[in-house]
């Protein structure tokens, strides 16, 4: 069984203190949400061009009776506020990425992270798909554009149509596969979200 705990090897690339481009004119915000241990911190670390800010703390026995570890028994740390990273999309646009904590006791933070967001990525793990339902419900209720990314960590192959059916996703919501540890794969998810939002804003035209 693979672990979704953060791995130092998944950190941002070596140019982790890349300065903000002088030509940047547009700052966009997105949120990365999903169940506990699904890989949100890993994705933010992988894609960020700056040294990411995270609020990971070591899990203790006190949380054992509060947080459900089924499927992620090897997890040793947890996000208690949010993760933050940055990626330059082009010469004028910069994307700020906020990773939300997954435990139910921190869900009250989600609406604040959604506020002002261009859209959101819902990261899912097929071992715990039910953990994604709340995120999808909240985003749909708020009318926030989102895409769903199946984080398979490069080890499993699940049929995306089966995942879509299990999540009861609207056909218009993009569903993609990714490996949150891989920068190119994680960046592809963000690009899919930006393109989805652009399509919505232009009424489906390119």
C-alpha positions as CSV (number, residue, x, y, z in Angstrom):
1,X,0.0,0.0,0.0
2,X,1.4,3.3,-0.9
3,X,1.5,6.2,1.6
4,X,0.2,9.7,1.0
5,X,2.4,11.2,3.6
6,X,4.6,14.0,2.5
7,X,8.0,12.9,1.1
8,X,11.0,15.3,1.0
9,X,11.6,14.1,-2.5
10,X,8.3,15.7,-3.6
11,X,9.3,19.2,-2.7
12,X,9.3,22.1,-5.1
13,X,12.1,22.2,-7.7
14,X,15.5,23.6,-6.8
15,X,14.6,27.1,-8.0
16,X,12.4,27.3,-5.0
17,X,12.9,31.0,-4.4
18,X,12.1,32.2,-7.9
19,X,11.2,35.9,-7.9
20,X,7.9,37.1,-9.0
21,X,8.1,38.2,-12.7
22,X,8.2,42.0,-13.2
23,X,5.7,41.5,-15.9
24,X,3.1,39.9,-13.7
25,X,-0.2,41.8,-13.8
26,X,-2.8,39.2,-12.8
27,X,-2.9,37.1,-9.6
28,X,-5.2,34.2,-9.6
29,X,-6.1,32.0,-6.6
30,X,-7.2,28.4,-6.5
31,X,-7.9,26.0,-3.7
32,X,-6.9,22.3,-3.5
33,X,-9.3,20.3,-1.4
34,X,-10.2,16.7,-0.7
35,X,-10.2,14.1,1.9
36,X,-7.7,13.4,4.6
37,X,-4.3,12.1,3.4
38,X,-5.2,12.3,-0.3
39,X,-2.0,14.2,-1.3
40,X,-3.0,17.9,-1.2
41,X,0.2,19.0,0.5
42,X,2.3,16.8,-1.9
43,X,0.7,18.4,-4.9
44,X,1.3,22.0,-3.6
45,X,4.9,21.2,-2.9
46,X,5.4,19.5,-6.3
47,X,4.0,22.4,-8.3
48,X,5.2,25.4,-6.4
49,X,8.1,27.4,-7.9
50,X,8.8,29.0,-4.5
51,X,9.5,27.3,-1.2
52,X,6.0,26.4,-0.2
53,X,4.4,27.4,3.1
54,X,2.8,24.5,4.9
55,X,1.3,24.0,8.4
56,X,2.0,20.3,8.7
57,X,2.2,19.0,12.2
58,X,3.1,15.5,13.5
59,X,0.1,13.4,14.3
60,X,-0.3,12.3,17.9
61,X,-2.2,9.7,19.7
62,X,-4.7,12.3,20.8
63,X,-5.9,12.6,17.2
64,X,-6.2,8.8,16.7
65,X,-9.8,8.8,17.9
66,X,-10.7,11.9,15.9
67,X,-9.2,11.4,12.5
68,X,-10.1,8.3,10.4
69,X,-6.9,6.7,9.2
70,X,-8.4,3.9,7.2
71,X,-6.5,3.6,4.0
72,X,-3.8,6.0,5.1
73,X,-2.5,4.2,8.2
74,X,1.1,5.2,7.3
75,X,0.4,8.9,7.5
76,X,2.5,10.6,10.1
77,X,1.8,14.4,9.6
78,X,-1.3,16.5,8.9
79,X,-2.1,20.0,7.7
80,X,-3.8,22.0,10.4
81,X,-4.4,25.3,8.5
82,X,-3.4,25.4,4.8
83,X,-0.6,25.0,2.4
84,X,0.5,27.7,0.0
85,X,2.5,27.8,-3.2
86,X,2.9,29.8,-6.3
87,X,3.3,29.0,-10.0
88,X,3.8,31.4,-13.0
89,X,1.4,30.6,-15.8
90,X,2.7,33.0,-18.3
91,X,4.4,36.5,-18.5
92,X,1.5,38.3,-17.0
93,X,-0.4,35.7,-14.9
94,X,0.6,34.1,-11.6
95,X,-1.4,31.4,-9.8
96,X,-1.5,31.2,-6.0
97,X,-2.3,27.7,-4.8
98,X,-3.9,27.0,-1.4
99,X,-4.1,23.5,-0.1
100,X,-6.9,22.9,2.4
101,X,-6.8,20.6,5.4
102,X,-8.8,17.4,4.9
103,X,-10.1,16.4,8.3
104,X,-13.7,17.1,9.0
105,X,-12.8,19.2,12.1
106,X,-11.1,21.7,9.8
107,X,-13.8,22.0,7.2
108,X,-14.9,25.3,8.6
109,X,-11.8,26.8,6.9
110,X,-12.8,25.8,3.4
111,X,-15.3,28.5,2.7
112,X,-12.7,31.1,3.4
113,X,-10.2,29.4,1.1
114,X,-12.9,29.3,-1.6
115,X,-13.6,33.0,-1.3
116,X,-12.1,34.9,-4.2
117,X,-10.9,31.7,-5.9
118,X,-10.8,31.3,-9.6
119,X,-11.8,27.7,-9.0
120,X,-10.7,24.5,-7.1
121,X,-9.2,21.1,-7.6
122,X,-10.8,18.2,-5.8
123,X,-8.1,15.6,-5.2
124,X,-9.5,12.1,-4.8
125,X,-8.2,8.7,-3.6
126,X,-10.1,5.7,-4.8
127,X,-9.6,4.0,-1.4
128,X,-11.6,6.8,0.2
129,X,-13.9,8.3,-2.4
130,X,-16.6,9.1,0.1
131,X,-14.2,11.6,1.7
132,X,-14.5,13.7,-1.5
133,X,-18.3,14.1,-1.4
134,X,-18.3,17.0,1.0
135,X,-15.8,19.0,-1.1
136,X,-17.9,18.5,-4.2
137,X,-21.1,19.4,-2.5
138,X,-19.7,22.6,-1.0
139,X,-18.2,23.7,-4.4
140,X,-21.5,23.0,-6.2
141,X,-23.5,24.9,-3.5
142,X,-21.2,27.9,-3.9
143,X,-21.1,27.8,-7.6
144,X,-17.3,27.6,-7.6
145,X,-15.8,26.0,-10.8
146,X,-13.8,22.9,-10.1
147,X,-12.1,19.9,-11.6
148,X,-11.5,16.5,-10.0
149,X,-8.1,14.8,-10.1
150,X,-7.6,11.1,-9.2
151,X,-4.3,10.9,-7.4
152,X,-3.0,7.5,-8.2
153,X,0.6,8.1,-7.1
154,X,1.7,6.3,-10.3
155,X,0.7,2.9,-8.9
156,X,-2.9,2.1,-9.8
157,X,-5.1,2.2,-12.9
158,X,-8.7,2.9,-12.2
159,X,-11.3,3.5,-14.9
160,X,-12.2,7.2,-14.9
161,X,-15.7,6.6,-16.0
162,X,-16.2,4.3,-12.9
163,X,-14.8,7.1,-10.7
164,X,-17.1,9.7,-12.3
165,X,-20.1,7.4,-11.7
166,X,-19.2,6.7,-8.1
167,X,-18.8,10.5,-7.4
168,X,-22.0,11.3,-9.4
169,X,-20.1,14.0,-11.2
170,X,-21.8,16.3,-13.7
171,X,-20.6,15.4,-17.2
172,X,-19.3,18.9,-17.6
173,X,-16.9,18.6,-14.7
174,X,-13.4,17.6,-16.0
175,X,-12.0,14.4,-14.4
176,X,-8.3,13.7,-14.9
177,X,-5.7,11.3,-13.5
178,X,-2.5,12.6,-11.8
179,X,0.5,11.7,-9.7
180,X,0.7,14.5,-7.1
181,X,4.4,13.8,-6.6
182,X,5.2,14.7,-10.2
183,X,5.5,18.4,-11.0
184,X,4.5,18.0,-14.6
185,X,1.5,15.9,-13.7
186,X,0.4,18.3,-10.9
187,X,0.9,21.3,-13.2
188,X,-1.3,19.6,-15.8
189,X,-4.2,19.5,-13.3
190,X,-3.9,23.2,-12.7
191,X,-3.9,23.9,-16.4
192,X,-7.0,21.8,-16.8
193,X,-8.7,23.9,-14.2
194,X,-7.7,27.2,-15.8
195,X,-8.9,26.0,-19.2
196,X,-12.2,24.7,-17.7
197,X,-12.8,28.1,-16.1
198,X,-12.0,29.9,-19.4
199,X,-14.4,27.6,-21.2
200,X,-17.2,28.5,-18.7
201,X,-16.5,32.2,-19.0
202,X,-16.6,32.1,-22.8
203,X,-19.7,30.0,-22.9
204,X,-17.9,26.9,-24.3
205,X,-15.9,28.7,-27.0
206,X,-12.2,28.7,-27.2
